[in-house]
Amino acid sequence: MPSSLHPNSFTINLNGTFDWTEANAAASWALGNDGVNATGDDYSIFVPVNRNGITFTAPLGLGTATILGPGDLAAVNLEAALVFDGGDNQNWTISNMTFTGFDMSIGMFNGLGGSDAFNNTTITGNIFNMATDLNTTVAPVDVNQNIGLHYSFGTNQNITNNTFNIAGDGISAGVNYSSSVAMQSNTSGGNVYNGLNISGNTLNVLNAQSANPQVILGIWENGHAHNSNITLSNNQFLNLSGGNDATLNLQRAFRVTSHSFAGSTVTYSNNTVQGANMGFQWIAGSDFSAQMPVQMTGNTLTGNNWGMLVQSNGKALLTSNIFDGSTDNATDVQIVAGSTVTSGGGNSWAGEGYYVENLSANALNLSGETFDQVNSYRRTDRMYDALDNGGSGLVRFDGINLYVSAPATGLSDETISLAINASVVGDVINIETGSYTSGIDASAKALTLAPGSSPGCVTLGGNLILNSDDVMAMEVNGTTACTQYDQFVVNGTVTLGGANLSLTLGYTPVNGDMITLIDNDLADAVSGQFAQGTNISVGGYYFTINYAVGDGNDVVLIACTNVTNTTTSEVFCGIQEAIDDAQTVNGHTL
């Protein structure tokens, strides 16, 4: 038919059910546009090129027009409803339609139309009831995944408010997977997808995974674009079956390929993922090291095995994301070696195994953010970072405070030595009550050591070595070790090196109270003293510091009466001690 009879800018209105399983319709569909077998257009309606400004719609509203296919045909690959083979087909709108039972409902592909082939496409308000893909063991010809919508090159495209229903119980055969993709695109690499907006879409997985689960990709933004403004917002990926198991299914709700660049931003905002194996997956096999971060803002991820998997040297900026729900993720975020995650603040963390599993050497600071665990030691249990593995970057969540939890309290154990290695000058290393195989050597850095669980005892299986730049911070709330005051039990040597003793006093001491700060094993003498020497005052109370009492080599505080030489300002624990001091001479006032 002459092209003059096919004008641009017109509307195709549909109403009712177009049943392509009916014998005559099925036979016609099988032959394609030209009515001839095996000419490349079989099992589809090919949209002619250079047809622009077309509206394809159900004017009476969603649910009034359905194109019904036969399900996945074992002897055919990518049987489809509508195929746009290269364009140009610009300014199309497809709306209010229901597509049911196709290997691919809508397929737009790059070709002779070039990079602007599908500019200003709008696909909105449709329902895609996707056929379950047959694996290639039972359907050798059907080599491609089933696709709800395949979009392609063009700027300012809008894919909004569509619903994709995926059965979810497809059966794979080993590596011959049953695979379904709700939405994906051709790869571009440039600014071809500038202005792409994917928002308000709902992806439902209807059934629990089979014993040999199918692969499901929700929204596979496959542009690999690095200088396009792309927004994916307010989309939902939901598992609707109570039998769903996120640790077993092979579902990736969002596959991330495009990244921000100078002057352009890729944003995933206010999306919801529930019950997937992976919520957001940076695509494997790429290298995003030269790119800028994807903006991940306000997304809600609950009940997933991994909330986010950042890999392939990917970069992400996380701001105000919610990982906390009625069912938590097993791991909120895993950062693979080479990748970088930074925080813009406001995230809420709740991973049952890990909040962050940092396999990368790059650090991350989550200070000031919200965690479902109140106790800081239980928080550090849910971080895998430099305190667990020397090759990982440090994940901070409380400013200058680092936390080493007691052995065997989390999926992996922090160590004191790794905490010292990961720290910087001025950090506070908090050590939970418990027994540790190592000692402490803080002589190379100016650090504060804070033992116990407010308060508690820390047993070291090695030496305690401090120097004049270090601080030992001890809580003293009574005279019973481990429950009322902090204590180090050292199975090794003790070197104090002029470190500063910082006491927090939480009770009213009585003259003669004894506080054993360091219980030193065997008979080895303490080397050196604290910076305070042999006495210390705190809160108006005074203690002598003794370095050779207890069993002869313990460091013990003894509460004493306060006597001050007002002339020399020296403080003593008794009158006789003040009188006998060499600095006290005739005329001084005590």
Secondary structure, 3 states (H helix, E strand, C coil): CCHHHCCCCCEEECCEEEECCCHHHHHHHHHCCCCCCCCCCCCCEEECCCCCCCEEECCCCCCCEEEECCCCCCCCCCCEEEEEEECCCCCCEEECCEEECCCEEEEEEECCCHHHCCCCCEEECCEEECCCCCCCCCCCCCCCCEEEEEECCCCCCEEECCEEEECCCCCCECCECCEEEEEEECCCCCCCCCCEEEECCEEEECCCCCCCCCEEEEEEECCCCCCCCEEEECCEEEECCCCCCCCCCEEEEEEECCCEECCECEEEECCEEECCCEEEEECCCCCCCCCECEEEECCEEECCCEEEEECCCCEEEEECCECCCCCCCCEEEEECCCCEEEEEECCEECCCCEEEEECCCCCEECCCCEECCCCHHHHHHCEECCCCCCCCCCEECCCCEEEECCCCCCCCCCCHHHHHHHCCCCCEEEECCEEECCCEECCCCCCEEEECCCCCEEEECCCEECCCCCEEEEEECCCCECCCECEEEECCCEECCCCEEEEEECCCCCCCCEEEEEEECCCCCCECCCCCCCEEEECCEEEEEEEEECCCCEEEEEEECCEECCCCCCEECCHHHHHHCCCCCCCCCC
